[in-house]
Amino acid sequence: MRSRQVPPRARLREIPDSEWDNFVSRHPHGHILQTRAWGQLKAAHGWRAARASVISDQNGPVGAALALMRALPYGLGRIAYIPRGPVVNWDDERYAEAAMRTVYRLARHHGAFAVVLEPDLLDTPSDRHLLERLKLKPVDFSVQPRRTIWVNLDVDEDVDILTAMKPKTRYNIGLAKRRGVTVRVGGVDDAELFYAMMRTTAERDAFAIHPLSYYRDFLELFTRGADAPARLLIAEYRREPLAALIVTALGERATYLYGASTNNHRELMPTYLLQWEAMLWARQRGCKTYDLWGVPDEDEATLEANFEKRTDGLWGVYRFKRGFGGQVVRHIGAWVCVLSPLRWWLFNRARAVRKSTGLAA
């Protein structure tokens, strides 16, 4: 049941740069996609990043939103997109309303004809009703993964994470260790190596990837320094790189963002050991949840009934990720506030022709 307490009247003002990531990282709805560094990354690759915040009468931040703006082709105008945001206590509806007013003001300032947001909320009737009360409407696409698997890291011992996994997954982690696979921490100098693996994986599994410059910029922004919020982990066998992943940690949540592997020595199960080492790193950082970041958008019964039969789309990914013993969850998805109905209609007509959201972020 949502709180009936009336919060103080919110005033609209900017959170200073020095406080932004601190607010996002300690907020229950904070996400790596709402950090300043994520905005810098996207600004270097075709987006305009802008931020808006809400400060209460007690002079403390109560809401924040990193908005990404993109000019669409064919003169359609500019659209605003908020990944896993705004960061606000959705249980306090007046704060949520204030955050949305700030977002709309920001979008209009940048000439956007619509605001598409994917809040950090699970798909529940109460939260759907909340977004409807905020005058938002669901759309028929998602940019970030709608359904995912969360692995519980909030246990007494590391071994308790292993115990919750499927026996075959535990076996594969042990096999990689026994066969001599090792994991090292990579950095910016490994950008080309990681990109080569991404290309191999994309060709093998038929999905699109970012250019080399994107991964290099990500590593520059997120992995430098002892307290960096991300790690590039590389699995090797006799000094030959076999697989790699990028994991982030913010507050109590870790997120597995990118993964790749070569076609060599796949029988050594390097990807299983990588996930295990990523979970250990996340746990050391104080994370309580490890987000495996994307499986087919089907209910769990359907997933379990079909994962051995299907190999299309993300089905192979689900077969791999289910072994780590997590909980299948579904996010509330993408919702929109339309600021110009005509341009929104034209955008959807163009999207229907192109079979793409045009928002990949």
Buried (B, 14 or more C-beta within 10 A) or exposed (E): EEEEEEBEEBEBEBBEEEBBBEBBBEBEBBBBBBBBBBBBBBBBEEBBBBBBBBBBEEEEBBBBBBBBBBBBEEEBBBBBBBBBBBBBBBBBBBBBBBBBBBBBEBBBEBEBBBBBBBBBBEBEEEBBEBBEEBEBEBBEBBBBBBBBBBBBBEBEEBEEBBEBBEEEBBBBBBBBBEBEBBBBEBBBEBBEBBBBBBEBBEEEBEEEBBEBEBBBBBBBBBBEEEEBBBBBBBBBBEEEBBBBBBBBBBBBBBBBBBBBBBEBBEEBBBBBBBBBBBBBBBBEBEBBBBBBBBBBBBEBEEBEEEBEEBEEBBBBBBBBBBBBBBEBBBBBBBBBBBBBEEBBEBBBEBBEEEEEBBBEB
